Amino acid sequence: MQDLFSRRIVGWGMAVHMRAELVVDALRMAVAARRPPKGTIHHSDHGGQYISLASGQAGHDAGIAQSMGAVGTCYDNAAAATFFATLTKERLLHGAPR
């Protein structure tokens, strides 16, 4: 999860799957790191892990509102997409065993 104010990555999880517990763990890490005030907004795409009951409940428990852009709209996730492109290039492609 990226804090758009500071552009810092404040919560993350990596695995060979894309289940909801990755989002829940990342959200908990971000909350512990930043202690966001009630009403903070978590914006994501429409991936199944983000629309899961577990993800929604974790956000609700932390006082974080969930937001999702329109399907097919890329501009509202541009900052996160830029980060993931860099992560993919630098860590996953350059760091991969040959």
N, CA, C and O atoms as a Tinker XYZ file with bonds, in Angstrom:
   392  protein
     1  N      0.840000   -1.160000    0.000000    73     2
     2  CA     0.000000    0.000000    0.000000    64     1     3
     3  C      0.888000    1.228000    0.000000    63     2     4     5
     4  O      1.894000    1.294000    0.707000    81     3
     5  N      0.503000    2.175000   -0.791000    73     3     6
     6  CA     1.297000    3.377000   -0.943000    64     5     7
     7  C      0.565000    4.558000   -0.334000    63     6     8     9
     8  O     -0.610000    4.790000   -0.617000    81     7
     9  N      1.272000    5.301000    0.504000    73     7    10
    10  CA     0.758000    6.539000    1.059000    64     9    11
    11  C      0.984000    7.610000   -0.006000    63    10    12    13
    12  O      2.129000    7.972000   -0.280000    81    11
    13  N     -0.083000    8.118000   -0.604000    73    11    14
    14  CA     0.080000    9.065000   -1.703000    64    13    15
    15  C      0.570000   10.425000   -1.251000    63    14    16    17
    16  O      1.063000   11.201000   -2.069000    81    15
    17  N      0.446000   10.735000    0.038000    73    15    18
    18  CA     0.984000   12.003000    0.530000    64    17    19
    19  C      2.509000   11.975000    0.502000    63    18    20    21
    20  O      3.144000   12.906000    0.006000    81    19
    21  N      3.089000   10.905000    1.037000    73    19    22
    22  CA     4.545000   10.804000    1.125000    64    21    23
    23  C      5.145000    9.969000   -0.011000    63    22    24    25
    24  O      6.357000    9.990000   -0.223000    81    23
    25  N      4.310000    9.243000   -0.732000    73    23    26
    26  CA     4.713000    8.293000   -1.779000    64    25    27
    27  C      5.485000    7.102000   -1.221000    63    26    28    29
    28  O      6.108000    6.353000   -1.974000    81    27
    29  N      5.445000    6.927000    0.095000    73    27    30
    30  CA     6.107000    5.788000    0.726000    64    29    31
    31  C      5.246000    4.545000    0.613000    63    30    32    33
    32  O      4.018000    4.624000    0.641000    81    31
    33  N      5.894000    3.400000    0.484000    73    31    34
    34  CA     5.201000    2.120000    0.559000    64    33    35
    35  C      5.120000    1.792000    2.040000    63    34    36    37
    36  O      6.144000    1.630000    2.703000    81    35
    37  N      3.904000    1.694000    2.558000    73    35    38
    38  CA     3.719000    1.527000    4.006000    64    37    39
    39  C      3.159000    0.164000    4.385000    63    38    40    41
    40  O      3.106000   -0.171000    5.568000    81    39
    41  N      2.746000   -0.619000    3.415000    73    39    42
    42  CA     2.245000   -1.959000    3.680000    64    41    43
    43  C      2.392000   -2.810000    2.438000    63    42    44    45
    44  O      2.126000   -2.352000    1.327000    81    43
    45  N      2.820000   -4.061000    2.627000    73    43    46
    46  CA     3.008000   -4.926000    1.471000    64    45    47
    47  C      2.907000   -6.390000    1.865000    63    46    48    49
    48  O      2.949000   -6.747000    3.042000    81    47
    49  N      2.774000   -7.215000    0.856000    73    47    50
    50  CA     2.776000   -8.655000    1.012000    64    49    51
    51  C      3.059000   -9.265000   -0.349000    63    50    52    53
    52  O      2.564000   -8.787000   -1.370000    81    51
    53  N      3.846000  -10.308000   -0.357000    73    51    54
    54  CA     4.151000  -10.989000   -1.615000    64    53    55
    55  C      3.996000  -12.481000   -1.408000    63    54    56    57
    56  O      4.386000  -13.020000   -0.373000    81    55
    57  N      3.424000  -13.145000   -2.402000    73    55    58
    58  CA     3.235000  -14.593000   -2.363000    64    57    59
    59  C      2.988000  -15.069000   -3.785000    63    58    60    61
    60  O      2.886000  -14.264000   -4.711000    81    59
    61  N      2.895000  -16.357000   -3.946000    73    59    62
    62  CA     2.616000  -16.918000   -5.265000    64    61    63
    63  C      1.120000  -16.902000   -5.576000    63    62    64    65
    64  O      0.709000  -17.314000   -6.661000    81    63
    65  N      0.316000  -16.434000   -4.645000    73    63    66
    66  CA    -1.135000  -16.343000   -4.840000    64    65    67
    67  C     -1.573000  -14.891000   -4.703000    63    66    68    69
    68  O     -0.785000  -14.031000   -4.309000    81    67
    69  N     -2.830000  -14.626000   -5.028000    73    67    70
    70  CA    -3.377000  -13.279000   -4.897000    64    69    71
    71  C     -4.647000  -13.320000   -4.043000    63    70    72    73
    72  O     -5.685000  -12.784000   -4.433000    81    71
    73  N     -4.554000  -13.956000   -2.887000    73    71    74
    74  CA    -5.710000  -14.066000   -2.008000    64    73    75
    75  C     -5.843000  -12.839000   -1.112000    63    74    76    77
    76  O     -4.923000  -12.030000   -0.997000    81    75
    77  N     -6.994000  -12.722000   -0.490000    73    75    78
    78  CA    -7.328000  -11.552000    0.317000    64    77    79
    79  C     -6.393000  -11.354000    1.498000    63    78    80    81
    80  O     -6.198000  -10.218000    1.930000    81    79
    81  N     -5.809000  -12.420000    2.037000    73    79    82
    82  CA    -4.958000  -12.234000    3.216000    64    81    83
    83  C     -3.735000  -11.368000    2.905000    63    82    84    85
    84  O     -3.188000  -10.745000    3.814000    81    83
    85  N     -3.297000  -11.312000    1.654000    73    83    86
    86  CA    -2.209000  -10.398000    1.297000    64    85    87
    87  C     -2.629000   -8.954000    1.515000    63    86    88    89
    88  O     -1.861000   -8.158000    2.054000    81    87
    89  N     -3.833000   -8.613000    1.103000    73    87    90
    90  CA    -4.347000   -7.255000    1.267000    64    89    91
    91  C     -4.558000   -6.951000    2.743000    63    90    92    93
    92  O     -4.204000   -5.870000    3.215000    81    91
    93  N     -5.131000   -7.896000    3.467000    73    91    94
    94  CA    -5.394000   -7.692000    4.895000    64    93    95
    95  C     -4.082000   -7.486000    5.646000    63    94    96    97
    96  O     -3.984000   -6.579000    6.472000    81    95
    97  N     -3.079000   -8.306000    5.377000    73    95    98
    98  CA    -1.778000   -8.160000    6.032000    64    97    99
    99  C     -1.129000   -6.826000    5.685000    63    98   100   101
   100  O     -0.571000   -6.165000    6.561000    81    99
   101  N     -1.195000   -6.421000    4.410000    73    99   102
   102  CA    -0.619000   -5.147000    3.981000    64   101   103
   103  C     -1.353000   -3.977000    4.633000    63   102   104   105
   104  O     -0.725000   -2.998000    5.035000    81   103
   105  N     -2.663000   -4.071000    4.740000    73   103   106
   106  CA    -3.445000   -3.008000    5.372000    64   105   107
   107  C     -3.080000   -2.890000    6.846000    63   106   108   109
   108  O     -2.917000   -1.782000    7.356000    81   107
   109  N     -2.954000   -3.998000    7.521000    73   107   110
   110  CA    -2.570000   -3.971000    8.946000    64   109   111
   111  C     -1.174000   -3.382000    9.120000    63   110   112   113
   112  O     -0.934000   -2.616000   10.053000    81   111
   113  N     -0.252000   -3.738000    8.221000    73   111   114
   114  CA     1.104000   -3.186000    8.278000    64   113   115
   115  C      1.070000   -1.666000    8.075000    63   114   116   117
   116  O      1.751000   -0.923000    8.782000    81   115
   117  N      0.278000   -1.218000    7.112000    73   115   118
   118  CA     0.166000    0.214000    6.830000    64   117   119
   119  C     -0.442000    0.960000    8.011000    63   118   120   121
   120  O      0.020000    2.046000    8.359000    81   119
   121  N     -1.459000    0.398000    8.622000    73   119   122
   122  CA    -2.100000    1.031000    9.782000    64   121   123
   123  C     -1.116000    1.127000   10.944000    63   122   124   125
   124  O     -1.057000    2.152000   11.624000    81   123
   125  N     -0.350000    0.073000   11.172000    73   123   126
   126  CA     0.641000    0.096000   12.254000    64   125   127
   127  C      1.738000    1.124000   11.983000    63   126   128   129
   128  O      2.220000    1.776000   12.909000    81   127
   129  N      2.135000    1.272000   10.715000    73   127   130
   130  CA     3.213000    2.191000   10.363000    64   129   131
   131  C      2.784000    3.654000   10.394000    63   130   132   133
   132  O      3.553000    4.517000   10.817000    81   131
   133  N      1.563000    3.936000    9.950000    73   131   134
   134  CA     1.139000    5.331000    9.773000    64   133   135
   135  C      0.082000    5.811000   10.760000    63   134   136   137
   136  O     -0.091000    7.017000   10.938000    81   135
   137  N     -0.621000    4.892000   11.398000    73   135   138
   138  CA    -1.704000    5.251000   12.323000    64   137   139
   139  C     -2.639000    6.306000   11.704000    63   138   140   141
   140  O     -2.755000    7.421000   12.212000    81   139
   141  N     -3.300000    5.932000   10.601000    73   139   142
   142  CA    -4.130000    6.909000    9.884000    64   141   143
   143  C     -5.374000    7.300000   10.686000    63   142   144   145
   144  O     -5.915000    6.486000   11.435000    81   143
   145  N     -5.821000    8.538000   10.527000    73   143   146
   146  CA    -7.038000    8.967000   11.223000    64   145   147
   147  C     -8.271000    8.302000   10.619000    63   146   148   149
   148  O     -8.248000    7.851000    9.474000    81   147
   149  N     -9.337000    8.248000   11.394000    73   147   150
   150  CA   -10.602000    7.716000   10.883000    64   149   151
   151  C    -11.003000    8.520000    9.655000    63   150   152   153
   152  O    -10.839000    9.740000    9.613000    81   151
   153  N    -11.529000    7.823000    8.662000    73   151   154
   154  CA   -11.945000    8.483000    7.437000    64   153   155
   155  C    -10.894000    8.461000    6.341000    63   154   156   157
   156  O    -11.139000    8.942000    5.235000    81   155
   157  N     -9.721000    7.904000    6.640000    73   155   158
   158  CA    -8.699000    7.735000    5.610000    64   157   159
   159  C     -9.281000    6.857000    4.501000    63   158   160   161
   160  O    -10.079000    5.959000    4.772000    81   159
   161  N     -8.890000    7.112000    3.278000    73   159   162
   162  CA    -9.429000    6.390000    2.129000    64   161   163
   163  C     -8.386000    5.435000    1.580000    63   162   164   165
   164  O     -7.234000    5.812000    1.362000    81   163
   165  N     -8.798000    4.203000    1.360000    73   163   166
   166  CA    -7.954000    3.208000    0.683000    64   165   167
   167  C     -8.535000    3.005000   -0.704000    63   166   168   169
   168  O     -9.653000    2.512000   -0.856000    81   167
   169  N     -7.767000    3.388000   -1.714000    73   167   170
   170  CA    -8.235000    3.271000   -3.095000    64   169   171
   171  C     -7.567000    2.076000   -3.759000    63   170   172   173
   172  O     -6.359000    1.883000   -3.619000    81   171
   173  N     -8.330000    1.286000   -4.470000    73   171   174
   174  CA    -7.789000    0.110000   -5.146000    64   173   175
   175  C     -8.532000   -0.125000   -6.454000    63   174   176   177
   176  O     -9.463000    0.598000   -6.809000    81   175
   177  N     -8.091000   -1.156000   -7.152000    73   175   178
   178  CA    -8.820000   -1.562000   -8.341000    64   177   179
   179  C     -9.898000   -2.580000   -7.931000    63   178   180   181
   180  O    -10.166000   -2.752000   -6.742000    81   179
   181  N    -10.505000   -3.243000   -8.899000    73   179   182
   182  CA   -11.619000   -4.150000   -8.623000    64   181   183
   183  C    -11.181000   -5.607000   -8.498000    63   182   184   185
   184  O    -11.987000   -6.512000   -8.716000    81   183
   185  N     -9.926000   -5.846000   -8.154000    73   183   186
   186  CA    -9.448000   -7.215000   -7.985000    64   185   187
   187  C    -10.204000   -7.938000   -6.881000    63   186   188   189
   188  O    -10.627000   -7.330000   -5.898000    81   187
   189  N    -10.366000   -9.225000   -7.054000    73   187   190
   190  CA   -11.118000  -10.027000   -6.096000    64   189   191
   191  C    -10.590000   -9.942000   -4.683000    63   190   192   193
   192  O    -11.364000  -10.006000   -3.728000    81   191
   193  N     -9.273000   -9.797000   -4.530000    73   191   194
   194  CA    -8.696000   -9.706000   -3.198000    64   193   195
   195  C     -9.069000   -8.395000   -2.516000    63   194   196   197
   196  O     -9.110000   -8.333000   -1.287000    81   195
   197  N     -9.344000   -7.343000   -3.295000    73   195   198
   198  CA    -9.719000   -6.050000   -2.723000    64   197   199
   199  C    -11.206000   -5.964000   -2.398000    63   198   200   201
   200  O    -11.600000   -5.251000   -1.475000    81   199
   201  N    -12.025000   -6.679000   -3.143000    73   199   202
   202  CA   -13.473000   -6.613000   -2.897000    64   201   203
   203  C    -13.943000   -7.714000   -1.961000    63   202   204   205
   204  O    -15.144000   -7.888000   -1.751000    81   203
   205  N    -12.998000   -8.455000   -1.400000    73   203   206
   206  CA   -13.353000   -9.551000   -0.505000    64   205   207
   207  C    -13.931000   -9.033000    0.804000    63   206   208   209
   208  O    -13.688000   -7.895000    1.205000    81   207
   209  N    -14.688000   -9.880000    1.448000    73   207   210
   210  CA   -15.263000   -9.546000    2.755000    64   209   211
   211  C    -14.158000   -9.295000    3.770000    63   210   212   213
   212  O    -14.265000   -8.373000    4.578000    81   211
   213  N    -13.097000  -10.098000    3.745000    73   211   214
   214  CA   -11.998000   -9.945000    4.708000    64   213   215
   215  C    -11.310000   -8.589000    4.556000    63   214   216   217
   216  O    -10.992000   -7.934000    5.548000    81   215
   217  N    -11.084000   -8.177000    3.322000    73   215   218
   218  CA   -10.450000   -6.883000    3.070000    64   217   219
   219  C    -11.348000   -5.737000    3.522000    63   218   220   221
   220  O    -10.887000   -4.801000    4.176000    81   219
   221  N    -12.604000   -5.811000    3.178000    73   219   222
   222  CA   -13.558000   -4.782000    3.590000    64   221   223
   223  C    -13.695000   -4.694000    5.096000    63   222   224   225
   224  O    -13.774000   -3.598000    5.650000    81   223
   225  N    -13.722000   -5.842000    5.765000    73   223   226
   226  CA   -13.847000   -5.863000    7.225000    64   225   227
   227  C    -12.603000   -5.270000    7.886000    63   226   228   229
   228  O    -12.717000   -4.523000    8.858000    81   227
   229  N    -11.419000   -5.596000    7.368000    73   227   230
   230  CA   -10.175000   -5.057000    7.930000    64   229   231
   231  C    -10.147000   -3.533000    7.797000    63   230   232   233
   232  O     -9.752000   -2.831000    8.729000    81   231
   233  N    -10.563000   -3.030000    6.645000    73   231   234
   234  CA   -10.632000   -1.583000    6.459000    64   233   235
   235  C    -11.637000   -0.937000    7.396000    63   234   236   237
   236  O    -11.359000    0.093000    8.009000    81   235
   237  N    -12.792000   -1.543000    7.500000    73   235   238
   238  CA   -13.836000   -1.020000    8.387000    64   237   239
   239  C    -13.348000   -0.992000    9.833000    63   238   240   241
   240  O    -13.546000   -0.003000   10.539000    81   239
   241  N    -12.717000   -2.064000   10.268000    73   239   242
   242  CA   -12.209000   -2.141000   11.641000    64   241   243
   243  C    -11.176000   -1.056000   11.927000    63   242   244   245
   244  O    -11.064000   -0.586000   13.059000    81   243
   245  N    -10.423000   -0.658000   10.905000    73   243   246
   246  CA    -9.401000    0.384000   11.069000    64   245   247
   247  C     -9.958000    1.787000   10.842000    63   246   248   249
   248  O     -9.232000    2.770000   10.988000    81   247
   249  N    -11.253000    1.890000   10.483000    73   247   250
   250  CA   -11.848000    3.195000   10.218000    64   249   251
   251  C    -11.472000    3.757000    8.862000    63   250   252   253
   252  O    -11.493000    4.969000    8.653000    81   251
   253  N    -11.128000    2.868000    7.941000    73   251   254
   254  CA   -10.678000    3.279000    6.610000    64   253   255
   255  C    -11.791000    3.021000    5.600000    63   254   256   257
   256  O    -12.341000    1.923000    5.523000    81   255
   257  N    -12.107000    4.055000    4.829000    73   255   258
   258  CA   -13.136000    3.937000    3.792000    64   257   259
   259  C    -12.525000    3.316000    2.549000    63   258   260   261
   260  O    -11.378000    3.599000    2.205000    81   259
   261  N    -13.288000    2.472000    1.881000    73   259   262
   262  CA   -12.816000    1.814000    0.668000    64   261   263
   263  C    -13.315000    2.574000   -0.553000    63   262   264   265
   264  O    -14.474000    2.986000   -0.607000    81   263
   265  N    -12.427000    2.758000   -1.536000    73   263   266
   266  CA   -12.748000    3.460000   -2.764000    64   265   267
   267  C    -12.217000    2.653000   -3.947000    63   266   268   269
   268  O    -11.129000    2.080000   -3.884000    81   267
   269  N    -12.994000    2.616000   -5.021000    73   267   270
   270  CA   -12.561000    1.933000   -6.241000    64   269   271
   271  C    -12.937000    2.786000   -7.437000    63   270   272   273
   272  O    -14.024000    3.360000   -7.491000    81   271
   273  N    -12.026000    2.863000   -8.389000    73   271   274
   274  CA   -12.283000    3.632000   -9.596000    64   273   275
   275  C    -13.213000    2.881000  -10.534000    63   274   276   277
   276  O    -13.561000    1.723000  -10.306000    81   275
   277  N    -13.597000    3.566000  -11.580000    73   275   278
   278  CA   -14.443000    2.957000  -12.591000    64   277   279
   279  C    -13.660000    1.882000  -13.338000    63   278   280   281
   280  O    -12.446000    1.999000  -13.508000    81   279
   281  N    -14.340000    0.856000  -13.773000    73   279   282
   282  CA   -13.704000   -0.214000  -14.531000    64   281   283
   283  C    -13.121000    0.362000  -15.817000    63   282   284   285
   284  O    -13.796000    1.093000  -16.542000    81   283
   285  N    -11.871000    0.030000  -16.092000    73   283   286
   286  CA   -11.219000    0.497000  -17.307000    64   285   287
   287  C    -10.552000    1.852000  -17.197000    63   286   288   289
   288  O     -9.967000    2.328000  -18.170000    81   287
   289  N    -10.625000    2.490000  -16.029000    73   287   290
   290  CA    -9.989000    3.786000  -15.829000    64   289   291
   291  C     -8.636000    3.577000  -15.165000    63   290   292   293
   292  O     -8.565000    3.055000  -14.052000    81   291
   293  N     -7.579000    3.973000  -15.826000    73   291   294
   294  CA    -6.234000    3.721000  -15.303000    64   293   295
   295  C     -5.644000    4.910000  -14.559000    63   294   296   297
   296  O     -4.677000    4.739000  -13.817000    81   295
   297  N     -6.184000    6.094000  -14.729000    73   295   298
   298  CA    -5.536000    7.291000  -14.199000    64   297   299
   299  C     -5.528000    7.366000  -12.682000    63   298   300   301
   300  O     -4.580000    7.899000  -12.105000    81   299
   301  N     -6.546000    6.854000  -12.025000    73   299   302
   302  CA    -6.593000    6.967000  -10.570000    64   301   303
   303  C     -5.643000    5.995000   -9.881000    63   302   304   305
   304  O     -5.397000    6.140000   -8.684000    81   303
   305  N     -5.110000    5.027000  -10.581000    73   303   306
   306  CA    -4.148000    4.091000  -10.002000    64   305   307
   307  C     -2.752000    4.276000  -10.594000    63   306   308   309
   308  O     -1.913000    3.382000  -10.483000    81   307
   309  N     -2.493000    5.422000  -11.219000    73   307   310
   310  CA    -1.225000    5.636000  -11.908000    64   309   311
   311  C     -0.032000    5.568000  -10.963000    63   310   312   313
   312  O      0.997000    5.001000  -11.328000    81   311
   313  N     -0.136000    6.125000   -9.767000    73   311   314
   314  CA     0.995000    6.100000   -8.830000    64   313   315
   315  C      1.330000    4.670000   -8.436000    63   314   316   317
   316  O      2.502000    4.294000   -8.402000    81   315
   317  N      0.319000    3.873000   -8.139000    73   315   318
   318  CA     0.559000    2.477000   -7.771000    64   317   319
   319  C      1.071000    1.686000   -8.962000    63   318   320   321
   320  O      1.948000    0.837000   -8.801000    81   319
   321  N      0.551000    1.941000  -10.140000    73   319   322
   322  CA     1.004000    1.223000  -11.334000    64   321   323
   323  C      2.475000    1.526000  -11.618000    63   322   324   325
   324  O      3.220000    0.637000  -12.029000    81   323
   325  N      2.893000    2.759000  -11.405000    73   323   326
   326  CA     4.291000    3.132000  -11.588000    64   325   327
   327  C      5.184000    2.381000  -10.618000    63   326   328   329
   328  O      6.240000    1.877000  -11.001000    81   327
   329  N      4.763000    2.305000   -9.358000    73   327   330
   330  CA     5.540000    1.563000   -8.366000    64   329   331
   331  C      5.661000    0.093000   -8.761000    63   330   332   333
   332  O      6.754000   -0.471000   -8.716000    81   331
   333  N      4.555000   -0.527000   -9.144000    73   331   334
   334  CA     4.594000   -1.948000   -9.484000    64   333   335
   335  C      5.402000   -2.224000  -10.746000    63   334   336   337
   336  O      6.013000   -3.287000  -10.863000    81   335
   337  N      5.418000   -1.292000  -11.687000    73   335   338
   338  CA     6.259000   -1.454000  -12.871000    64   337   339
   339  C      7.733000   -1.448000  -12.470000    63   338   340   341
   340  O      8.522000   -2.251000  -12.970000    81   339
   341  N      8.097000   -0.546000  -11.574000    73   339   342
   342  CA     9.479000   -0.490000  -11.094000    64   341   343
   343  C      9.830000   -1.747000  -10.319000    63   342   344   345
   344  O     10.906000   -2.311000  -10.515000    81   343
   345  N      8.943000   -2.194000   -9.441000    73   343   346
   346  CA     9.182000   -3.413000   -8.674000    64   345   347
   347  C      9.392000   -4.604000   -9.604000    63   346   348   349
   348  O     10.309000   -5.402000   -9.406000    81   347
   349  N      8.552000   -4.716000  -10.602000    73   347   350
   350  CA     8.652000   -5.830000  -11.539000    64   349   351
   351  C      9.989000   -5.801000  -12.279000    63   350   352   353
   352  O     10.662000   -6.825000  -12.398000    81   351
   353  N     10.363000   -4.639000  -12.769000    73   351   354
   354  CA    11.614000   -4.533000  -13.527000    64   353   355
   355  C     12.838000   -4.769000  -12.648000    63   354   356   357
   356  O     13.726000   -5.543000  -13.005000    81   355
   357  N     12.880000   -4.108000  -11.511000    73   355   358
   358  CA    14.082000   -4.137000  -10.682000    64   357   359
   359  C     14.228000   -5.409000   -9.849000    63   358   360   361
   360  O     15.321000   -5.965000   -9.747000    81   359
   361  N     13.166000   -5.849000   -9.276000    73   359   362
   362  CA    13.265000   -6.988000   -8.361000    64   361   363
   363  C     12.982000   -8.322000   -9.035000    63   362   364   365
   364  O     13.747000   -9.277000   -8.900000    81   363
   365  N     11.892000   -8.370000   -9.748000    73   363   366
   366  CA    11.459000   -9.642000  -10.287000    64   365   367
   367  C     12.193000  -10.031000  -11.571000    63   366   368   369
   368  O     12.507000  -11.204000  -11.768000    81   367
   369  N     12.467000   -9.066000  -12.441000    73   367   370
   370  CA    13.133000   -9.409000  -13.706000    64   369   371
   371  C     14.663000   -9.395000  -13.569000    63   370   372   373
   372  O     15.333000  -10.332000  -14.003000    81   371
   373  N     15.214000   -8.332000  -12.966000    73   371   374
   374  CA    16.673000   -8.245000  -12.825000    64   373   375
   375  C     17.194000   -9.174000  -11.742000    63   374   376   377
   376  O     18.331000   -9.639000  -11.821000    81   375
   377  N     16.383000   -9.449000  -10.736000    73   375   378
   378  CA    16.822000  -10.317000   -9.649000    64   377   379
   379  C     16.524000  -11.785000   -9.874000    63   378   380   381
   380  O     16.866000  -12.626000   -9.042000    81   379
   381  N     15.887000  -12.101000  -10.994000    73   379   382
   382  CA    15.501000  -13.503000  -11.262000    64   381   383
   383  C     16.715000  -14.336000  -11.613000    63   382   384   385
   384  O     17.606000  -13.864000  -12.320000    81   383
   385  N     16.766000  -15.578000  -11.128000    73   383   386
   386  CA    17.871000  -16.452000  -11.513000    64   385   387
   387  C     17.841000  -16.723000  -13.008000    63   386   388   389
   388  O     16.769000  -16.819000  -13.604000    81   387
   389  N     18.982000  -16.842000  -13.597000    73   387   390
   390  CA    19.080000  -17.082000  -15.042000    64   389   391
   391  C     19.199000  -18.548000  -15.332000    63   390   392
   392  O     19.292000  -18.942000  -16.494000    81   391
